[in-house]
Amino acid sequence: MRAETARKVQATERDPEFGPWLAQASILVVDDEPGMRNFLVRTLAPRCKRIEEAADTEEASRKLDQHHFDVVILDNIMPGKNGVDWLNEQRAIGFFADAILMTAYADLETAIRALRAGAVDFVLKPFRSNQILNAVARCLDRMRLQRENFVLRYELKATADHILLRDKLIGGSAAIEQVRETLAKVAPLPTTVLLTGASGTGKEVAARSLHALSDRAAKPFVPVNCAAIPPDVIESELFGHIRGAFTGAEADREGLFLHAQGGTLFLDEIGEMPLATQSKLLRVIEDRRVRPVGAEREVPVDLRFVFATNADLEKLVQHGSFRADLFYRINVMQLKLPPLSERGNDVIELAELFMRKLSQQLGMPPLPIDTRVRAALSAYGWPGNVRELRNLIERSLILGGFPADFSGGATPGVAALSGTLEEVERRHILAVLAETGGDRDEAARRLGISRKTIDRKFVARNG
């Protein structure tokens, strides 16, 4: 196994112009000529992760049902059914791989039909090995860019502090060190992980750390906030759809499951997922197969699931808003992220990091974190956890200094918090709402919770 890996690495190093993605690619060759199949297998096998061959379209269809392929290299003229017609049929039932069409007849009509069928490249026979390698490399680069752009849309909407913290858990406290040790133990395993903890404790940062420590680190990490996707489109966003599946579905579209192929899918706020989608998610976890909306074919997926929630899922199960079978399926390895109030001097280290990074982003001089500020940071309870700390640093930078009342454990501009946890939480939400002028969507973004959570937490009753 090590020799095989070394051989593929060496092949990639010998051909750097074909890019690093070829070594991770899975390719299917479809051609009725044994000599052409052998040539393509000899050319590609030393350079890619997986290659399979099919002598006709029927065998190719069976292979697609069994495995996921990034690229299909397809001959056009074959007995029984030509490549373009087969490709058209596969697109209609759910086929999302890139297809390269090979043909010895370079006529305009065939080229147009191939493009309409969804072929992304066209190679004329006879061709040299570097021509097909370049065609495959172009497909993989195009696919990578498409998926990165798709995922970045969710990245930009995210409110978590991973933009500053990325995949690094900051702090030297015993509580966070224990989290690091657990992540290091579970990262190499395929085990599903459920991250729990209050909003702003760094669940997404922990998920990114888990991915970075795993053998999937070179593959995509796809974060999804289930609370941020409208219920009527969440199935299409997650599973994808084929053209014509519903009004407005004008083209095939891969879902987030397929964009995470080979990597890690992080489903945050899993407790907010609609019940109908929960049942379909359960099937994907169990079968590792995804059926895009409107498709007849189930597409095999190879990914790791990491879930996160700040809700008590067991209570949601009791109330009937979360499926019990899904809860038991995802609660394999549960890891609770400690609140900032239990992390000792980590608050100072995080404050210094945020001060350094945010001052650079905002183009403002950093504020000194003196003894008075350090004492106040340590004394405050931080109900909003790391996210609240970040917002405090950003607000102070904009104002040009820490507010004068930031002492004795009081958060700037807010009276010292006391009373029950429920009262503290309500007053904190109301304080953030006051800062946003009553904009609940903006308040939810700052607090790192869903709009529905704000509506539930006393605000509707008191607003």
ABEGO torsion letter per residue (X at the ends): XAAAAAAAAAAAAABAAAEAAAAABBBBBBBABAAAAAAAAAAAAAABABBBBBABAAAAAAAAAABBBABBBBBABBBGBBAAAAAAAAAAAGBABBBBBBBABBBAAAAAAAAAAGBABBBBOBBBAAAAAAAAAAAAAAAAAAAAAAAAAAAAABABAAAAAEABBBEABAAAAAAAAAAAAAAABABBBBBBEBBGAGAAAAAAAAAAABAAAABBBBBBBAAABBAAAAAAAAAEBBBGABBGBABBBBBAAAAABGBBBBBBGAAABBAAAAAAAAAAAAAGBBBBBGBABBBBBBBBBBBBBABBAAAAAAAGABBAAAAAAABABBBBBBBAAAAEAAAAAAAAAAAAAAAAAAGBBBBBBBAAAAAAAAABAGAAEAAAAAAAAAAAAAAGEBBAABBGGBBBGBBBBBEBAAAAAAAAAAAAAAAAGGBAAAAAAAAGBBAAAAAABGAAAAX
